[in-house]
Amino acid sequence: MIRYVIFSVVVLAVFMTAVVFASINTDMITLNLAFTSMEIKQSLAMVAFLTVGWIFGVICAGFLLLKLLFDRRQLRKSLRLAEAEVKSLRSMPMQDAN
């Protein structure tokens, strides 16, 4: 129950911050892209760029996570092989040092 209340408060705070941000930045700006030019509100442009940056960050973190999972799989395989080798060496009879 407390998680729901905290989550609701955070979502409400983010929404109110976005509303205040949008009301402060009402100017129109011109975005000149390589293939087109458009006029857009400053607040909308900033939110769009923040969203694109967030998505890029999530994608980069996903690739890092995949790399870590692959490395973990290889390490587990190496550990299994090493444990099997140790087990086979322990089961071998000891030879005299004479």
VENKA-V118847 format. One line per field, one symbol per residue. ss: DSSP state (@ for helix, = for strand, . for the rest). Layout:
BEGIN
ss: ???
END
This chain:
BEGIN
ss: .@@@@@@@@@@@@@@@@@@@@@@@...=====....=====@@@@@@@@@@@@@@@@@@@@@@@@@@@@@@@@@@@@@@@@@@@@@@@@@@.......
END
